[in-house]
Amino acid sequence: MKLLARMAEEAQYYLFRLIIVLIRVLPYRATIAMGRFFGILAWLCIPLHRKIARKQIGCALEGVNAGLLALKVFMHQGDTLIDTIRFSYMDDYELKEKIVIEGRENIESAIASGRGVMMFTGHMNWEILGHIPRVLGFEFSIMGDVMKNQRLQAIIEDMRSRCGFTLLPPKGGMVPLLTDELRNGRVIGIMIDQRGKRENRVFCNIFGMPAPTGPAPALIALRGDALIQPVSAIKQGDTYWFRFEKTIDAREFGDDFKKVESLSDCWRSRAIQNLSQTMQSWVCSFAKRCPQQYFWLHSRWLRRSDMKHILKSGEDFRQKVCAQAEEYLHEG
């Protein structure tokens, strides 16, 4: 089995290397067509994620064709793959021709304040946002997972190193590590729209439905006395528009978070609850602007096992989501 596993890792490595070479040498239109073809192929071959996307879109957005939009979501992931690779190997001048910046004054003012800055976004062109240091000339840090395939991980680390951000090791605990970065006046980046643990009892209104939400981003921002910078990336034609919204000040949410000792206690803090909702509401607002570019494939409201049950049984999705929140918010 170990031999088969190593052979599979080798195959993944050489396939990815081949894809990188093709993307770098072929004309852009051809590579985008290839990426969208892979997206359609994934839509056909991964029925679970296709159904998850369609179910969530249908319940979250009104007046849309959920099936067609789900297909467009898959196809856009092809765009993202192509652009992530191509951008990594572009020189800075060529890269800047592909990106338009809106709200530059917001991030520049936040950095000039001398306080730590938390840039946050959601699952929408997030890999492209990694090139912010090359476009705007300042550094920031993120935390990232490490793949089991070490040779594939080496390629990904090389590509990320070309972006200019610092990848912090996923050791030592996310909360203390990122909090220290903020307290030292540095800039960090974080994605906030993953599904949280239901047991933490922090639920936010996401597209009109209560979703378990990780409290760590809000806790880190509050403990780090951060200025919080919403940032999004939307692709229009061949150009990405980076938009830095008005900065949020963590100090405006109060200090009852100081009583919190662990993530499981965050539900007791109104500051953490309110800041979490503020950030999640912003993600919803920018996802609505261009829903086909948002990553609906991730099961946001329910565990994947619960989603599988709903898709199989035909149980009402919204009713299940609300019942989940009712159960955990009223326990104890």
C-alpha positions, 0 to 999 in steps of 0.5 A, a space after each residue: 500500500 505504501 508503494 501505491 501511495 508513493 506512486 500516486 503522489 509521484 503521478 500527482 506531482 508530475 501531472 501538476 508540473 505538466 499543467 504548470 508548463 502548459 499554462 505558462 506556454 499556451 495563449 491565455 485564451 487557450 488556458 482559460 478554455 482548458 480551465 473551464 473544461 476542467 471545471 465542467 469535468 469536475 461538475 460532472 464527476 463530483 456529484 456531491 459537491 455539485 448537489 451541495 452547491 445547488 442546494 445552498 445557492 437555491 436556499 441562499 439566493 432568490 430568483 436564480 437558476 441554482 443548477 446553472 449558477 452551480 455550473 458557473 461556479 465550477 467553471 470559475 474555479 477553472 479560471 482561478 486555477 489558471 490565473 493563480 498559476 499564471 500570476 505566480 510566474 508573471 513579472 511585477 509590471 505585467 501583474 500590475 496590468 492585470 489588477 485594478 485597486 479600489 479603496 487604496 487609501 483605506 489600507 494605506 491609512 490603516 497601515 500608517 496608523 501603526 496598529 496591527 491590521 487584519 485583512 479578511 476576505 471569503 472564499 472568492 478569488 482568495 489565491 489571487 489576493 495573495 499578490 497584494 504585496 507585489 501590487 501595493 508593496 507591503 507584506 502580510 502573513 497568513 497561516 496555511 495547511 501543509 499537504 501530505 504530498 511533500 513534493 506537491 507541497 514544495 511546488 505550492 510553496 514556491 508559487 506562494 513565495 512568488 506572491 510576497 506574503 509570509 506563510 506562518 507554520 501551522 504550529 503553536 496555535 493560530 490564535 496566539 500566533 496571529 494575535 502576536 503578529 497584530 500586537 507587534 503592528 504587523 499585517 495579517 490575512 485571514 479567511 473567515 467564512 469556514 463552517 465553525 464547530 456547532 459546539 462553540 455556539 457562535 452562529 451568524 446570520 448567513 444569507 438569512 440562515 443561522 450558520 455555525 461560525 468560527 469565533 477565532 478571527 473576531 477573537 484574534 482581532 479583538 485581542 490584537 487591538 486590530 484595525 480590520 480591513 475587508 478586501 475582495 477580489 472580483 474578476 471582470 474580463 481578464 482583470 481582477 478588481 481588488 477592493 479595500 472597503 472602509 476599515 473596521 475598528 475592533 475597539 468599537 465592539 467593547 472589551 467583554 472578550 477579555 473574560 474569554 479564555 478559550 474558543 468554546 467560551 466565545 459565545 459568552 462575549 457580545 463583542 465576539 458575537 457582534 464582530 463575527 456577524 459584522 464580518 460575515 455580513 460583509 462576506 455575504 454582501 460581496 458574494 451577492 455582487 458576483 455569486 458565480 465567483 463565490 465558492 459554494 462547493 463548501 458545506 457552509 451551514 451543515 456538516 457534510 454528513 448532514 448534507 449527504 443525508 438531506 440530499 438523499 432523504 429530501 429533508 428540508 434544508 432550511 428547516 434542518 439549519 434552523 433546528 441545528 441552531 436552536 439545539 445548540 443555542 439553547 443547550 445548558 
